[in-house]
Amino acid sequence: MTTNFAVIGDGRLISAHWWVVALAMALAVLLPRIASQAVLTPHIAILFLAAAVLALSSGLLELSAKLSRAIASYKLVVAIALVMAPMALFGCVMTLWAVSGAVSWSVSLGGVAAVCALATLLQAFRPHMIMMVPVPLWGAVALTEGSTASVLAWAVVLPIAYCASRGQEAFLTERGIYVAAEARREQQALQILADLEQMRQGWFWETDHNGVITYLSHSVADTLRREHGDLIGNPFLSLFDNAVLGTLEAQNLAFYFTARTPFENVTVHARDSNGEMGHQWSLSGRPAYDLLGKFTGFRGSAFDLTSEHKIQEEVSRLARYDWLTGLANRHTMLKTLDKLMTMPNGESRACAIFLIDLDRFKQVNDTMGHPAGDVLLQQVAVRLQKVMATGGKVGRLGGDEFQVILGIADREKLADLASTIMANLSQPYAIDGRRVEIGASVGIAIAPEHGDTSDKLIRNADLALYAAKHDGRGRYRFFAEDLQSLAEERRKLAEDLRLAMHDGGLELHYQPIIETATEKICGFEALLRWNHPEKGLLSPAVFVEVAEDTGLISAIGEWVLRTACEDLALWPEHILVAVNLSTLQFENPQLPMIVTRTLAHAGVRASRLELEITESVFLSDDERMDAMFAALKRIGVRLSLDDFGTGHFSLAHLKKAPFNRIKIDQSFLKEAMQRGSRNGAIISAITNLAESLGMETTAEGVETREELEQVRLHGCSHVQGFVYDGVLTLAEATLRLGTVVKAVDQDQYARRPARHSTFRKVTLHRDGHVFNGTIRNISATGALVQGLWNVPAGAQFEVRLSDDLVVSATCRWAEDGLVGLAFTVPLARDRDGNLVRSDLAIQQPPKRGNIRAAV
C-alpha cells in the first residue's frame, strides 16, 4: 500500500515542507506576543522551542534512514514521533499560555486550529499520518486544560480522526492504483514507441516553431547514412529530395508547415549520403502548443514505404515475367503477340512464333529432383536468350515449354533458326556436378498464313509442336492444315485408353526368345497390345506416348508386370518372361516392393522374371539409380539392357549395372547386312564383352535366314524375331512350347530398298471409297502407312502422294493400324533425289509438293 502512496507523492512519510509547521507555530506565538504584549513564561518558551526544533528536524529522518539500517527499520515509528511530538508540545504551549491569562482562549485556539489545518494539509497524502496531527494536538489541549468538557471533546475527535484516516487510506489506495496503472500505460507506450523505432517500421520527429529539427529517431540517420547529431538543428524539409519536393503533394507539405495545419500520409522521398534515391516515407504531423497556447513547433511520425514500394514493384514484375527464369511470362508474350497482330500495316503483322518443348525434361525432374529441374530450366533460358540476342522475344509459358516471337515470316530463315535452337539446347548441361542431356522439339506458325489472331496462331503452333514430338522428337515442324485431324485423333485415343484401362481392353502377347545354339524356346518377351473396339489390336508404338502424357503409364506398367507373372506361373519352370519397364517405373522408389509383392502373389521364382530397362535410365547417373539396381538384384530378378546402342549408354555403366542380358537393337543388324558396314565388327565386340562379363546377348528383329546366320556368326547367344515367330497370344505361346521351332523367312519383312522416315498425310482410294492415312516411311518400291485397320492382304489402292503424283499399290501386310504397301510400278528419283514416276526421272525437278527423299 505504501508503494502506491509513494507513486502519488514523493515517497516520504513526512512532507518535505514540514518545516513550514515550525514557521506557523512561531507566527502563532509571535503575533499575539507582539499584538497584545503577552508574556511568554520560560517553561512555555522552552516547550515552544522544543516543538519548533522537532518540526524542523523532520528532514533529517530521510537522511538518517539512508545512513543507518536501524533507523530505516524503524522509520515509520520515528516519523510518527516527529509528527506527534511537536503537535503535542505546541498544543501544551498554546493551552498553558491561555490558562495563564497572557492571551485569550480565542487567540490560543485560533493559533492551534491554524497550525492543525496547515499540518493536516501537508500530511494529507502521507499514509497513517492524517490522524497523527489532530489527535496529539487536541489531546494535549484537552489534557493540559484538564476540564471534563475538553476531555470529552477530545474523545469525540478520536473516532472522527480514525474514520478520516480510514477514508484517507481508501482514497490513497484507489488513487495509487490508478496512478500506477497510468504509469504502466505510459511506460508501455514509451516501450512500444521505442520498439517501433528499433524495428524501423516507423520513426518520430519534432521541430521548433521555425521548422528546425529538435528530435529525430536514430533510424532515420541510419537509413540516410548520416550522423544523427548532424541532422538535429537542420530544417526538417531539408531531409527530403528537392526534386521530389517539386511535386504537388510535396508542395502541400511546405504549405502545412507555413499554415500550421495538421497533415496525414504525405509521401516524401529522400536520398542518402551517397545520393542514392529510393527511400520513401508516409509523413504525418500536427502543430504543438504550450499551456499558454503559444505555437512551439510540429510533432509527428512517419512510416517507411520503401519495402512496400519494392513489393509492389516485384508484384508488378512477377505479373509480367517468369519468376524462375526471368523471361517474359505467358501473359506478357500474349500481349506482345496481340500488339504485332493488330498493327495497322499488313507487312508489320507478318510474324512467327516458336513453341519449344524440352525432350526428356520430365526424366531429369523426376530422377534428380525439382531443384535440379529448376536449374536446368534456368540454363535453357540463358541459351535461348543468347540465340535470340539479335532479335525475337523469348518467354516461358510454364513447365518446360518456351515461346519465341519473331518479326519475320521467311520459312528458310525460320527453319535455320529452329535448327540452331535445337542444336544449342541439345548440348550437355552440368547440374550439381552431373552431365545431363536433353533435346528440344519446335512447332512453328506464321502469321497471317497460319492465323490472323493470336489465339489461332498459338493453337496452330501447338499442333505443329505436337507433330514434331510425334515424329520422334528433336525436330521442328511448320503448321499444316492436316495437323488438326491428328490432334483430334490423339484426343480421342486418350479418352479410349482411359476406358480400356477400366474395361479390360489391354492384352499381353508374347514373342519367343530362342537359344541360338539349340533353337529352343527359353522364354518369352511380354508385349502389350490394346484391343481397340474400332481399330483392332494396337501396339504400344501407337498409344504409349498418349499413356505417358495422360499419366496412365505407371498404372499400365504395373498391370503388365502383374499379368505377365500370372501367365508365367502356367509355364514350365525353365521358362522365363521378360517385361519392359518404363523409365518412370524404374525411378519409382516403390518398384522393389511392387516386384516382390507381384512375384509372391503369382507364386513364381524371382529368377524367372527378367526386367528390360532402356538406356534412358542412365540419363541421370546418381546414387538413386545404383540403389535401385542393388535392390532389384537382392530380390533375385534378372535385368536386361534393351535397345543397346541407340541411347546414351556408356560402357562404364556395365561395371556397376548388374545386367544378365544385353539386347542388341535391330538397327545394328540391318546396317551390318549392308556392304562396307562396320556394324558386324561392333556386334562381335559387344558379344565378346558380354561373354567376358558373364552376360547373355540377344539380337532383336531378326527377320531372314541371312540375318540369322550373321547373328550366329557374331556370337549372339539368343535371338528374337519373325524369322522364328511373330507375336503370339497366351494360348498360342503355351501351345508353342510343345512344338519344334523352325526358322522361316517372312515375306513381308524381306530385304527391301532403303526407306526414309517422313510424316505426311495422304489419301488412298479403293472401290470408290477414300481413306485418310499418314506415311511413316517411303522408298522407291513401297511405303508404310499408318491409320488404316482391318485391311486384307492383297487389297489394291490408288495412293495420292501429292497433287501430281498418284501411284497404284498393293497391301502386302497389315498389323496394328500399320499397312505395308508395295508400289505396282517402282518410283524413280530425279536429279535432286525426289521420288517421281519413272518416266519423269530425267526431266526437271517436279513441282513443289512432291515427296522428297530427305523428308
C-alpha positions in Angstrom: 0.0 0.0 0.0 2.8 2.4 0.9 4.2 1.7 -2.6 1.1 3.0 -4.2 1.2 6.1 -1.9 4.7 6.7 -2.9 3.7 6.8 -6.5 1.4 9.7 -5.7 3.8 11.8 -3.6 7.5 11.9 -3.2 7.8 8.7 -1.2 8.4 10.4 2.2 6.5 9.6 5.4 6.8 13.3 6.4 6.2 16.1 4.0 9.4 17.7 2.7 7.7 21.0 3.6 7.1 20.0 7.2 9.4 22.8 8.3 6.6 25.2 7.4 4.8 23.9 10.5 7.6 25.3 12.7 7.2 28.7 11.0 3.4 28.5 11.6 4.0 27.7 15.2 6.3 30.7 15.5 3.8 33.0 13.9 1.0 31.7 16.2 3.2 32.6 19.2 4.9 35.8 18.0 1.8 37.6 16.6 -0.1 37.6 19.9 3.1 38.4 21.7 3.6 41.5 19.6 0.0 42.5 19.3 -1.0 42.2 22.9 2.4 42.2 24.7 1.5 38.8 26.1 4.1 37.4 28.5 5.8 34.2 27.4 7.0 32.3 30.5 10.2 30.4 30.4 8.7 26.9 30.6 6.2 27.8 27.8 9.1 29.2 25.7 11.1 26.0 26.3 8.1 23.9 25.2 7.6 26.0 22.1 11.3 25.8 21.2 11.2 22.0 21.6 8.1 21.8 19.3 9.8 24.1 16.7 13.0 22.1 16.8 11.2 18.8 16.4 9.3 20.2 13.5 12.4 21.5 11.8 14.3 18.2 12.4 11.9 16.0 10.4 14.1 16.5 7.3 16.9 14.6 9.0 14.7 11.4 9.0 15.3 10.5 5.3 19.0 11.2 5.5 19.3 9.1 8.7 17.4 6.2 7.2 19.8 6.1 4.3 22.8 6.1 6.6 21.6 3.7 9.2 19.8 0.4 8.7 18.5 0.6 12.3 16.8 3.9 11.6 15.5 2.6 8.3 13.9 -0.4 10.0 12.0 1.9 12.5 11.4 4.7 10.0 7.6 4.7 10.5 7.9 4.9 14.3 10.4 7.8 14.1 8.2 9.6 11.6 5.2 9.3 13.8 7.2 10.6 16.8 8.5 13.6 14.8 4.9 14.5 13.8 3.1 13.8 17.1 5.7 15.3 19.4 5.8 18.8 18.0 1.9 18.8 17.7 1.5 17.7 21.3 4.1 20.2 22.6 2.5 23.1 20.6 -0.9 22.1 22.0 0.6 22.3 25.5 2.2 25.7 24.8 -0.9 27.4 23.5 -3.1 25.9 26.2 -0.7 26.9 29.1 -0.5 30.4 27.6 -4.2 30.8 27.6 -4.6 29.3 31.1 -2.0 31.8 32.4 -4.2 34.6 31.1 -1.5 36.1 29.0 -3.6 35.5 25.8 -7.3 34.9 25.4 -8.6 31.4 24.6 -9.9 32.6 21.3 -6.4 33.7 20.2 -4.9 30.5 21.5 -7.4 28.2 20.0 -7.2 30.1 16.7 -3.5 29.5 16.6 -3.9 25.8 17.3 -6.6 25.5 14.6 -4.4 27.3 12.1 -1.4 25.1 12.7 -3.6 22.0 12.8 -5.1 22.8 9.4 -1.7 23.5 7.9 -0.1 20.3 9.3 -3.1 18.2 8.2 -2.8 19.6 4.7 0.9 18.9 4.5 0.4 15.3 5.6 -2.8 14.6 3.7 -1.1 12.3 1.2 1.1 10.5 3.7 0.0 7.1 4.9 -1.1 6.8 8.5 -0.2 10.5 9.1 -3.5 12.3 8.8 -4.5 11.1 12.3 -1.1 11.9 13.8 -1.7 15.6 13.5 -5.0 16.5 15.2 -5.1 13.7 17.8 -1.9 14.7 19.7 -2.5 18.4 19.2 -6.1 18.5 20.5 -5.3 15.8 23.0 -2.6 18.0 24.5 -5.0 20.9 24.6 -7.7 18.8 26.4 -5.3 17.2 28.9 -3.4 20.5 29.6 -6.7 22.4 30.2 -7.9 19.5 32.3 -11.7 20.1 32.2 -14.2 17.3 31.7 -15.7 19.1 28.7 -12.4 19.4 26.9 -11.5 15.7 27.6 -15.0 14.7 26.3 -14.5 16.9 23.2 -11.1 15.2 22.6 -12.8 11.8 23.0 -15.2 12.7 20.2 -12.3 13.8 18.0 -10.6 10.4 18.2 -13.2 8.3 16.2 -13.7 11.2 13.8 -9.9 11.3 13.2 -9.9 7.5 12.9 -12.6 7.5 10.3 -10.9 10.3 8.4 -7.7 8.2 8.4 -9.5 5.1 7.1 -11.1 7.3 4.4 -7.8 8.7 3.5 -6.3 5.2 3.2 -9.1 4.1 0.9 -8.8 7.2 -1.2 -5.0 6.9 -1.4 -5.2 3.2 -2.3 -7.6 3.8 -5.1 -5.7 6.8 -6.3 -2.4 4.9 -6.0 -3.8 2.0 -8.2 -5.0 4.5 -10.8 -1.7 6.4 -10.9 0.3 3.1 -11.0 -1.9 1.9 -13.9 -1.4 5.2 -15.7 2.3 5.0 -15.1 2.4 1.5 -16.5 0.5 2.5 -19.6 2.8 5.4 -20.1 5.8 3.1 -19.8 4.3 0.6 -22.2 3.5 3.3 -24.7 7.1 4.6 -24.5 8.4 1.0 -24.9 6.2 0.4 -27.9 7.3 3.6 -29.5 10.9 2.6 -28.8 10.4 -0.9 -30.3 8.7 0.7 -33.3 11.7 2.8 -33.8 14.1 -0.1 -33.4 12.1 -2.2 -35.9 12.5 0.7 -38.4 8.8 0.4 -39.3 8.3 4.0 -38.3 10.0 7.0 -36.8 9.2 10.2 -34.9 10.2 13.8 -35.3 9.7 17.2 -33.7 10.6 20.7 -34.8 10.6 24.1 -33.1 8.5 27.0 -34.3 11.0 27.7 -37.1 10.7 24.2 -38.5 14.2 23.2 -37.2 14.6 19.6 -36.1 14.7 19.2 -32.3 14.0 15.4 -32.1 14.5 12.7 -34.7 14.6 8.9 -34.4 18.0 7.4 -34.9 16.7 5.0 -37.6 16.4 8.0 -40.0 20.1 8.8 -39.7 21.0 5.1 -40.3 18.7 5.0 -43.3 20.2 8.1 -44.8 23.8 7.0 -43.8 24.3 10.2 -41.9 25.3 11.1 -38.3 22.3 11.6 -36.1 23.9 14.7 -34.5 24.4 16.3 -37.9 20.6 16.2 -38.6 19.5 17.8 -35.3 19.3 21.6 -35.8 18.7 21.4 -39.6 15.4 22.4 -41.3 13.0 19.4 -41.3 12.3 19.8 -45.0 16.0 19.5 -45.8 15.7 15.8 -45.2 13.8 15.3 -48.4 14.8 15.4 -52.1 14.4 18.8 -53.6 13.4 17.4 -57.0 10.6 15.4 -55.4 9.5 18.3 -53.3 8.5 20.0 -56.6 5.6 17.6 -56.9 2.1 18.8 -55.9 1.9 16.5 -52.9 5.2 17.6 -51.5 4.5 21.3 -52.2 1.5 20.8 -49.9 3.9 19.8 -47.1 5.5 23.2 -47.2 2.1 24.8 -47.0 1.1 22.7 -44.0 4.2 24.0 -42.1 3.5 27.6 -43.1 -0.2 27.4 -42.2 0.5 25.3 -39.1 -2.1 22.8 -40.3 -2.2 19.1 -39.4 -1.5 16.7 -42.2 -1.6 12.9 -42.8 0.1 10.4 -45.1 2.1 12.8 -47.3 4.5 10.7 -49.4 8.1 12.1 -49.4 11.3 10.8 -50.9 14.9 11.1 -49.7 18.4 10.5 -50.9 21.1 9.0 -48.7 24.6 10.4 -48.2 25.7 8.6 -51.5 23.0 10.4 -53.4 21.1 7.1 -54.0 17.3 7.6 -54.3 14.7 5.0 -53.3 13.7 5.9 -49.7 10.0 6.7 -49.4 8.1 7.7 -46.3 4.5 8.4 -45.4 4.6 11.5 -43.2 2.0 12.8 -40.7 2.2 15.7 -38.2 0.3 18.2 -36.2 1.2 21.5 -34.6 2.1 21.7 -30.9 1.2 24.4 -28.4 2.3 25.2 -24.9 0.0 25.8 -21.9 -0.4 29.4 -22.8 -1.5 28.5 -26.4 1.8 29.6 -28.0 2.9 27.6 -31.1 6.0 25.6 -30.3 6.5 23.6 -33.5 5.4 20.4 -35.1 5.4 16.8 -33.8 4.7 13.8 -36.0 5.5 10.3 -37.2 6.5 8.6 -40.5 6.2 5.1 -41.8 8.6 3.5 -44.3 7.0 2.9 -47.7 10.3 1.7 -49.3 9.7 -2.0 -48.7 6.0 -1.7 -49.6 7.0 0.1 -52.8 9.6 -2.6 -53.6 7.0 -5.3 -53.0 4.6 -3.6 -55.4 7.3 -3.3 -58.0 8.1 -7.0 -57.5 4.5 -8.0 -57.8 4.2 -5.9 -60.9 7.3 -7.6 -62.3 6.1 -11.1 -61.5 2.8 -10.3 -63.3 4.9 -9.7 -66.4 7.9 -12.1 -66.0 8.5 -15.6 -65.1 9.7 -15.9 -61.5 12.2 -18.7 -62.2 13.9 -17.7 -65.4 13.3 -14.0 -65.6 11.9 -14.4 -69.1 8.6 -12.9 -70.1 5.6 -14.9 -68.9 2.6 -16.2 -70.8 0.6 -13.0 -70.3 3.4 -10.7 -71.5 4.1 -12.9 -74.5 0.4 -12.8 -75.4 0.3 -9.0 -75.1 3.3 -8.8 -77.4 1.8 -11.1 -80.0 -1.5 -9.2 -79.8 0.3 -6.0 -80.5 2.0 -7.4 -83.5 -1.2 -8.9 -84.8 -3.1 -5.6 -84.6 -0.5 -3.5 -86.3 -2.2 -1.2 -88.9 0.3 -2.1 -91.6 -0.2 -5.6 -93.1 3.5 -6.1 -93.6 4.2 -5.3 -89.9 1.7 -8.1 -88.9 3.9 -10.7 -90.7 5.5 -12.6 -87.8 6.1 -16.1 -86.5 6.0 -17.9 -83.2 8.0 -20.9 -82.0 6.7 -23.2 -79.3 9.6 -25.1 -77.8 9.1 -28.2 -75.7 12.1 -29.9 -73.9 12.5 -33.6 -74.7 13.3 -35.8 -71.7 13.0 -32.9 -69.2 10.5 -34.9 -67.1 13.0 -37.6 -66.6 15.5 -35.1 -65.2 12.9 -33.6 -63.0 11.8 -37.0 -61.6 15.2 -38.5 -61.2 17.3 -35.6 -60.0 14.5 -33.6 -58.2 12.7 -30.4 -58.8 15.6 -28.1 -57.7 17.8 -29.7 -60.4 14.9 -29.3 -62.9 14.7 -25.6 -62.0 18.4 -25.1 -62.6 18.1 -26.8 -65.9 15.2 -24.5 -66.9 17.3 -21.5 -66.0 20.2 -22.7 -68.1 17.9 -23.3 -71.0 16.6 -19.8 -70.7 20.1 -18.4 -70.8 20.9 -20.4 -74.0 17.6 -19.3 -75.7 18.4 -15.6 -74.9 21.9 -16.0 -76.4 20.5 -17.5 -79.6 17.8 -14.7 -79.8 20.2 -11.9 -78.8 19.9 -10.3 -82.3 16.1 -10.3 -82.4 13.0 -12.0 -81.1 11.3 -12.1 -77.8 11.8 -15.1 -75.6 9.3 -16.2 -72.9 8.4 -19.2 -70.7 4.8 -20.4 -70.8 5.2 -22.7 -67.9 6.7 -26.1 -67.1 9.3 -27.0 -69.8 7.5 -25.0 -72.6 9.0 -21.9 -74.0 7.9 -19.5 -76.7 9.7 -17.2 -79.1 8.1 -14.4 -81.1 9.8 -13.2 -84.2 9.1 -10.3 -86.6 9.9 -12.4 -89.7 7.9 -14.8 -91.8 10.6 -16.2 -94.1 10.4 -20.0 -93.9 14.0 -20.6 -94.7 15.3 -18.3 -92.0 12.8 -19.7 -89.5 13.9 -23.2 -90.3 17.6 -22.3 -89.8 16.8 -20.6 -86.5 14.8 -23.6 -85.3 17.7 -25.9 -86.1 20.1 -23.5 -84.3 17.8 -23.5 -81.2 17.6 -27.3 -81.1 21.3 -27.7 -81.6 22.1 -25.3 -78.7 19.5 -26.8 -76.3 20.7 -30.3 -77.1 24.3 -29.7 -75.9 25.1 -31.3 -72.5 24.3 -29.4 -69.3 26.2 -29.6 -66.0 23.9 -29.7 -62.9 25.2 -30.5 -59.5 28.4 -31.9 -61.0 26.4 -34.3 -63.3 26.2 -34.4 -67.0 22.6 -34.0 -68.3 21.4 -34.3 -71.9 18.0 -33.3 -73.2 16.6 -32.3 -76.5 14.0 -29.9 -77.9 11.1 -30.0 -80.3 9.8 -26.9 -82.1 6.4 -26.1 -83.5 6.3 -23.1 -85.9 3.3 -21.0 -87.0 3.5 -18.0 -89.3 1.1 -15.0 -89.4 -1.0 -14.3 -91.2 -0.6 -17.5 -93.2 -1.4 -19.8 -90.3 -3.7 -17.5 -88.4 -4.8 -13.8 -88.2 -5.3 -13.7 -84.5 -3.1 -14.6 -81.5 -5.3 -17.5 -80.4 -5.3 -19.1 -83.8 -1.6 -18.7 -84.2 -0.8 -20.2 -80.8 -3.2 -23.1 -81.4 -1.6 -23.9 -84.7 1.9 -23.6 -83.4 0.9 -26.1 -80.6 -0.4 -28.5 -83.2 2.9 -28.2 -85.1 4.8 -28.9 -81.9 2.7 -32.0 -81.3 3.5 -33.2 -84.8 7.2 -32.6 -84.2 7.1 -34.6 -81.0 5.0 -37.3 -82.7 7.6 -37.5 -85.4 10.2 -38.7 -82.9 11.1 -35.5 -81.0 14.2 -33.4 -81.6 12.6 -32.0 -84.8 10.8 -28.8 -85.9 7.5 -28.7 -87.8 5.7 -25.9 -89.6 1.9 -25.9 -89.1 -0.1 -27.7 -91.8 -3.8 -27.9 -92.2 -3.9 -31.7 -91.7 -2.5 -31.4 -88.2 -5.9 -30.6 -86.8 -7.2 -34.0 -87.5 -4.1 -35.6 -86.0 -4.7 -33.6 -82.7 -8.3 -34.7 -82.7 -7.3 -38.3 -83.2 -4.9 -38.1 -80.3 -7.5 -36.6 -78.0 -10.0 -39.4 -78.9 -7.2 -42.0 -78.4 -6.6 -40.7 -74.9 -10.2 -41.0 -74.0 -10.4 -44.5 -75.4 -7.3 -45.5 -73.5 -8.8 -44.5 -70.2 -11.9 -46.6 -70.9 -9.7 -49.5 -71.9 -7.9 -49.4 -68.5 -11.3 -49.9 -66.8 -12.9 -52.2 -69.4 -10.1 -54.8 -69.8 -9.2 -53.7 -73.3 -5.5 -54.3 -72.7 -3.9 -57.6 -73.5 -0.5 -59.3 -73.3 1.0 -61.1 -76.2 4.3 -62.9 -76.2 7.3 -63.3 -78.6 9.6 -66.3 -78.1 13.3 -65.9 -77.1 15.3 -68.6 -78.8 18.6 -70.0 -77.8 20.8 -69.7 -80.9 22.8 -72.9 -80.4 19.8 -75.2 -79.6 16.9 -73.4 -81.3 14.8 -74.0 -78.2 12.5 -71.5 -76.5 13.9 -70.4 -73.2 11.4 -67.6 -72.6 9.0 -65.0 -73.9 9.0 -61.2 -74.1 5.7 -59.8 -72.9 4.4 -57.3 -75.4 1.4 -55.1 -74.6 -1.5 -54.8 -77.0 -4.6 -52.7 -76.9 -7.7 -54.4 -78.4 -9.4 -51.3 -79.6 -13.1 -51.8 -80.3 -12.8 -50.0 -83.7 -9.2 -50.2 -84.7 -8.4 -53.7 -83.6 -5.1 -54.6 -82.0 -2.8 -51.6 -81.4 0.9 -51.9 -80.4 2.4 -49.6 -77.7 4.0 -47.5 -80.5 0.6 -46.2 -81.3 -0.5 -45.3 -77.7 2.5 -45.3 -75.3 3.1 -41.6 -75.8 -0.5 -40.9 -75.1 -0.2 -43.0 -71.9 2.8 -41.0 -70.8 1.1 -37.7 -71.4 -2.1 -38.7 -69.6 -0.3 -40.2 -66.6 -1.5 -43.7 -67.2 1.9 -45.2 -68.0 2.7 -46.3 -64.4 -0.7 -48.0 -63.8 -0.3 -49.8 -67.2 3.2 -50.9 -66.3 2.1 -52.4 -63.1 -0.8 -54.2 -64.8 1.7 -55.6 -67.4 4.1 -56.8 -64.6 1.2 -58.5 -62.7 -0.3 -60.2 -65.7 3.0 -61.4 -67.1 3.8 -63.1 -63.8 0.4 -64.7 -63.6 0.9 -66.1 -67.1 4.4 -67.2 -66.2 3.0 -69.4 -63.5 1.3 -71.5 -66.2 4.6 -72.4 -68.0 7.4 -74.8 -67.1 10.0 -73.9 -64.5 12.8 -73.4 -67.1 10.8 -70.7 -69.0 11.3 -67.1 -68.1 9.3 -63.9 -69.1 10.8 -60.5 -70.0 8.9 -57.4 -69.1 9.7 -54.0 -70.3 10.0 -51.3 -67.6 9.4 -47.6 -68.5 11.8 -45.1 -67.1 9.1 -43.8 -64.8 8.6 -47.3 -63.3 12.4 -47.7 -62.8 12.6 -44.3 -61.0 9.7 -45.2 -58.6 11.2 -45.9 -55.2 8.4 -48.4 -54.6 9.4 -50.6 -57.6 11.3 -53.3 -55.5 8.2 -53.7 -53.2 5.9 -53.9 -56.2 8.0 -56.6 -57.9 8.3 -58.6 -54.6 4.6 -58.4 -54.0 3.8 -59.4 -57.6 6.1 -62.4 -57.5 4.7 -63.6 -54.2 1.1 -63.3 -55.5 1.9 -65.2 -58.7 3.9 -67.8 -56.8 6.9 -67.8 -59.2 10.7 -67.7 -58.6 12.3 -64.3 -58.9 15.0 -65.7 -61.3 12.2 -66.4 -63.9 11.4 -62.7 -64.2 13.6 -60.6 -66.4 13.1 -56.8 -66.3 14.1 -55.0 -69.5 15.4 -51.4 -69.0 16.2 -48.9 -71.7 19.4 -46.8 -71.8 17.4 -43.7 -70.9 17.6 -44.7 -67.2 21.3 -43.7 -67.4 20.3 -40.1 -68.2 20.9 -39.3 -64.6 23.9 -41.1 -63.2 23.3 -40.8 -59.5 23.2 -42.8 -56.3 19.5 -43.5 -56.5 20.0 -45.4 -59.8 22.7 -47.5 -58.2 20.5 -48.2 -55.2 17.6 -49.3 -57.4 19.9 -51.8 -59.3 21.1 -53.2 -56.0 17.6 -53.5 -54.6 16.3 -55.4 -57.7 19.3 -57.8 -57.6 18.7 -58.5 -53.9 15.2 -59.7 -54.9 16.8 -62.1 -57.4 15.2 -60.9 -60.7 17.2 -60.8 -63.9 18.0 -57.5 -65.6 18.3 -56.8 -69.3 19.5 -53.8 -71.1 17.1 -53.2 -74.0 17.9 -51.5 -77.4 21.6 -51.3 -76.7 23.4 -48.8 -78.9 20.5 -46.4 -79.5 20.7 -44.1 -76.5 23.2 -42.6 -74.0 24.7 -45.8 -72.6 28.4 -45.8 -71.7 30.4 -49.0 -71.4 31.5 -47.7 -68.0 27.9 -48.4 -66.7 28.5 -52.1 -67.2 30.9 -52.1 -64.3 28.1 -51.2 -61.8 24.9 -52.1 -63.6 24.4 -55.9 -62.9 22.8 -56.9 -66.2 22.2 -60.5 -67.1 21.5 -59.8 -70.7 22.3 -57.2 -73.4 19.7 -56.8 -76.2 21.3 -55.5 -79.4 19.0 -53.2 -81.3 17.9 -54.5 -84.8 19.2 -51.3 -86.4 22.8 -52.6 -85.8 21.9 -55.9 -87.6 20.2 -54.2 -90.5 23.2 -52.0 -91.2 25.5 -54.9 -90.6 23.9 -56.6 -93.7 25.0 -53.7 -95.9 28.2 -53.9 -97.8 31.1 -52.0 -96.2 29.3 -51.6 -92.8 31.4 -52.0 -89.6 28.4 -52.9 -87.5 29.3 -56.6 -87.8 32.6 -55.9 -86.0 30.7 -53.9 -83.4 28.2 -56.7 -82.8 31.1 -59.1 -82.3 32.8 -56.8 -79.9 29.6 -56.5 -77.9 29.1 -60.2 -77.7 32.7 -60.8 -76.6 32.5 -58.1 -74.0 29.2 -59.5 -72.7 30.5 -63.0 -72.5 33.6 -61.9 -70.6 31.3 -60.2 -68.1 29.0 -63.3 -67.8 26.2 -61.7 -69.7 24.0 -63.1 -72.4 23.2 -61.3 -75.7 20.0 -61.2 -77.7 19.7 -60.0 -81.2 16.4 -58.3 -81.8 14.4 -58.1 -85.0 15.9 -61.0 -86.9 13.7 -61.4 -89.9 15.5 -63.5 -92.5 17.7 -66.6 -92.6 20.6 -64.4 -93.9 20.3 -62.2 -90.8 20.1 -65.3 -88.6 23.4 -66.6 -90.0 25.0 -63.2 -89.3 23.8 -63.3 -85.7 25.3 -66.8 -85.2 28.5 -65.7 -86.9 28.9 -62.8 -84.5 28.3 -64.9 -81.4 24.9 -63.8 -80.1 23.5 -66.3 -77.6 19.8 -65.6 -78.2 17.5 -64.5 -81.0 14.2 -62.7 -81.2 12.4 -62.0 -84.5 9.9 -63.0 -87.1 12.4 -65.5 -88.6 11.2 -67.8 -85.8 7.9 -66.4 -84.6 5.9 -63.2 -84.5 3.7 -62.0 -81.6 1.6 -64.8 -80.0 -1.4 -64.8 -77.8 -1.1 -66.5 -74.4 -2.8 -69.7 -75.8 -0.6 -69.7 -78.9 2.6 -69.2 -76.7 1.6 -72.0 -74.4 0.9 -74.3 -77.4 4.2 -73.2 -79.0 6.2 -74.6 -76.0 5.2 -78.1 -77.1 6.4 -77.8 -80.7 9.7 -77.5 -82.6 10.7 -74.0 -83.6 11.9 -73.5 -87.2 13.5 -70.6 -88.9 11.3 -69.3 -91.8 11.8 -66.2 -93.9 8.8 -63.8 -93.6 8.0 -62.3 -96.9 6.6 -59.1 -95.6 9.9 -58.4 -93.8 12.2 -59.4 -96.7 15.1 -57.2 -97.8 13.9 -54.0 -99.4 15.3 -50.8 -100.7 16.3 -48.1 -98.2 13.4 -46.3 -96.8 13.2 -42.7 -95.5 11.2 -41.6 -92.5 8.6 -38.9 -93.0 5.3 -37.7 -91.6 2.8 -36.8 -94.3 -0.9 -37.1 -94.8 -2.1 -39.0 -97.9 -5.4 -40.2 -99.3 -5.9 -43.8 -100.5 -8.7 -44.7 -103.0 -10.3 -48.1 -103.3 -13.6 -49.1 -104.9 -14.9 -45.6 -104.8 -14.0 -45.1 -101.1 -11.5 -42.6 -99.8 -9.3 -43.4 -96.8 -7.0 -41.0 -94.9 -3.6 -42.2 -93.8 -0.2 -41.0 -92.7 3.0 -42.1 -94.4 5.7 -43.0 -91.8 8.4 -44.1 -94.3 8.7 -44.5 -98.0 11.1 -46.0 -100.6 11.1 -46.4 -104.4 9.2 -49.7 -104.1 6.7 -49.1 -101.3 5.6 -47.2 -98.2 4.5 -47.8 -94.6 1.1 -46.1 -94.0 -0.4 -45.6 -90.5 -4.1 -45.1 -89.8 -5.8 -48.0 -91.6 -7.2 -51.0 -89.8 -8.5 -54.4 -90.9 -7.0 -54.1 -94.4 -6.8 -57.6 -96.1 -3.6 -58.7 -97.7 -3.7 -58.1 -101.5 -6.0 -55.1 -101.4 -5.4 -52.7 -104.2 -5.2 -48.9 -103.7 -4.6 -45.7 -105.7 -2.4 -43.6 -103.4 -2.3 -39.8 -103.9 1.2 -38.9 -102.7 0.9 -35.3 -103.9 -1.1 -33.2 -106.3 0.6 -34.6 -109.4 1.8 -38.0 -108.2 -0.6 -40.9 -107.9 0.6 -44.5 -107.7 -1.0 -47.9 -107.6 -0.1 -50.1 -104.6 -0.9 -53.5 -103.1 -1.3 -54.3 -99.4 1.4 -56.8 -98.5 0.7 -57.0 -94.8 -1.4 -55.1 -92.1 -0.9 -55.1 -88.4 -1.8 -52.7 -85.5 -3.1 -50.0 -87.8 0.1 -50.1 -90.0 -0.1 -51.2 -93.6 2.8 -52.2 -95.8 2.2 -51.1 -99.4 4.2 -52.3 -102.5 4.0 -50.0 -105.5 2.9 -51.7 -108.7 5.4 -49.7 -110.7 8.5 -48.6 -108.7 9.3 -44.9 -108.5 12.5 -43.3 -109.6 14.5 -40.3 -108.5 15.1 -37.1 -110.3 18.3 -35.0 -110.3 17.5 -33.6 -106.9 16.8 -37.0 -105.3 13.0 -36.5 -105.3 10.7 -39.5 -105.8 8.9 -39.2 -109.2 7.3 -41.5 -111.8 9.8 -43.4 -113.8 9.1 -41.5 -117.0 9.9 -38.2 -115.3 13.2 -39.2 -113.7 15.3 -37.5 -116.4 13.1 -34.4 -116.6 13.3 -31.2 -114.5 12.5 -31.5 -110.8 8.8 -31.9 -110.1 6.6 -29.1 -108.8 6.6 -28.2 -105.1 4.6 -30.7 -103.2 6.2 -33.9 -104.4 7.6 -36.1 -101.7 11.3 -35.5 -101.1 13.6 -38.3 -100.2 15.2 -36.3 -97.4 11.9 -35.5 -95.7 
